[in-house]
Amino acid sequence: MRLVGPAGEQVGIVRIEDALRLAVESDLDLVEVAPTAKPPVCKLMDFGKYKYEAAVKAREARKNQTNTILKEIRFRLKIDTHDYETKVGHALKFLAAGDKVKAMIQFRGREQQRPEMGIRLLEKFAEAVAEVGTVESSPRIDGRNMVMVVGPLKNKAEAKAEARRLEQRETDKAKAANAKNRIDTDEPQGELAGSVADVIESDIMEKLAKVRAEAAAEEAAAKLAPKVAPVKAAPAVTKAPAKAAPVREARPAAKAPARPVAAARPAAAPAPKPVVAKPVAAPKPVAMPKPVAAPKPAGKPGPKPATRAVKPGATK
């Protein structure tokens, strides 16, 4: 059998026993790659790792696999300008995403007699989306409708890859801006290296130094100034207190003669009111019971008048 090494190098034609011995010594697996070849080809590899890498590749292939979708946009021949611009915007978005766009104009009534107006509208639409798409099928009549297909310039995989790149670029820019605005507190930077306590201590020391300098300047000025003899104060002249004017004694006021107080008269006792007895009402006479009328005798019922049936068609 032909043996291939783990790095892809050619070992040569060897016996099966030797290939198995090499696989055990290198702690690898002996995998048959081409069984139909003469002699068959085997390779030394880690089979578990190979299967894992193959599964990852298949998953990535399925992830990047895209299916082109045909999007449909419908117009009317008398479409308004604002509605037309909205339809063009949707078509640009679809084509940028890698999908095809099918533009359809619906004719009604006598509009079917003017197909040239529909052709002009579709050509205008194709010019509006020329940046991201090209016309794959020219306008054609399909019953009461006119159809045109516009294909994207980039397939869906390329459009997705470009969108992913743009998103990654925006993310990198945002990260760079955040890193630029962030302040690194791990390393001291200029004025931020000192703590708040150091700043406060330096301010206090400056104020103390200023106060000490002012006190030293005052002491120096006091030493250099000439000494002045103290001036004795003149004795204070005390004035004699002024004589107080004689106070005349107030004469007692003449008392008016007291009037005799009249004796209090004794209060007259109120006369007792006479008690008048109310007359007692006489009792009401008891009403006599009314006599009960005797029941009337029941009358006997009289005989009922006889009735005779009258036959139909009989005369009286």
Rosetta blueprint (number, residue, H / E / L):
1 M L
2 R E
3 L E
4 V E
5 G L
6 P L
7 A L
8 G L
9 E L
10 Q E
11 V E
12 G E
13 I E
14 V L
15 R L
16 I H
17 E H
18 D H
19 A H
20 L H
21 R H
22 L H
23 A H
24 V H
25 E H
26 S L
27 D L
28 L L
29 D E
30 L E
31 V E
32 E E
33 V E
34 A E
35 P L
36 T L
37 A L
38 K L
39 P L
40 P L
41 V E
42 C E
43 K E
44 L E
45 M E
46 D L
47 F H
48 G H
49 K H
50 Y H
51 K H
52 Y H
53 E H
54 A H
55 A H
56 V H
57 K H
58 A H
59 R H
60 E H
61 A H
62 R H
63 K H
64 N H
65 Q L
66 T L
67 N L
68 T L
69 I L
70 L E
71 K E
72 E E
73 I E
74 R E
75 F E
76 R E
77 L L
78 K L
79 I L
80 D L
81 T H
82 H H
83 D H
84 Y H
85 E H
86 T H
87 K H
88 V H
89 G H
90 H H
91 A H
92 L H
93 K H
94 F H
95 L H
96 A H
97 A L
98 G L
99 D L
100 K E
101 V E
102 K E
103 A E
104 M E
105 I E
106 Q E
107 F L
108 R L
109 G H
110 R H
111 E H
112 Q H
113 Q H
114 R L
115 P H
116 E H
117 M H
118 G H
119 I H
120 R H
121 L H
122 L H
123 E H
124 K H
125 F H
126 A H
127 E H
128 A H
129 V L
130 A L
131 E L
132 V L
133 G E
134 T E
135 V E
136 E E
137 S E
138 S E
139 P E
140 R E
141 I E
142 D E
143 G L
144 R L
145 N E
146 M E
147 V E
148 M E
149 V E
150 V E
151 G E
152 P E
153 L L
154 K L
155 N L
156 K H
157 A H
158 E H
159 A H
160 K H
161 A H
162 E H
163 A H
164 R H
165 R H
166 L H
167 E H
168 Q H
169 R H
170 E H
171 T H
172 D H
173 K H
174 A H
175 K H
176 A H
177 A H
178 N H
179 A H
180 K H
181 N H
182 R L
183 I L
184 D L
185 T L
186 D L
187 E L
188 P L
189 Q L
190 G H
191 E H
192 L H
193 A H
194 G L
195 S L
196 V H
197 A H
198 D H
199 V H
200 I H
201 E H
202 S H
203 D H
204 I H
205 M H
206 E H
207 K H
208 L H
209 A H
210 K H
211 V H
212 R H
213 A H
214 E H
215 A H
216 A H
217 A H
218 E H
219 E H
220 A H
221 A H
222 A H
223 K H
224 L H
225 A L
226 P L
227 K L
228 V L
229 A L
230 P L
231 V L
232 K L
233 A L
234 A L
235 P L
236 A L
237 V L
238 T L
239 K L
240 A L
241 P L
242 A L
243 K L
244 A L
245 A L
246 P L
247 V L
248 R L
249 E L
250 A L
251 R L
252 P L
253 A L
254 A L
255 K L
256 A L
257 P L
258 A L
259 R L
260 P L
261 V L
262 A L
263 A L
264 A L
265 R L
266 P L
267 A L
268 A L
269 A L
270 P L
271 A L
272 P L
273 K L
274 P L
275 V L
276 V L
277 A L
278 K L
279 P L
280 V L
281 A L
282 A L
283 P L
284 K L
285 P L
286 V L
287 A L
288 M L
289 P L
290 K L
291 P L
292 V L
293 A L
294 A L
295 P L
296 K L
297 P L
298 A L
299 G L
300 K L
301 P L
302 G L
303 P L
304 K L
305 P L
306 A L
307 T L
308 R L
309 A L
310 V L
311 K L
312 P L
313 G L
314 A L
315 T L
316 K L
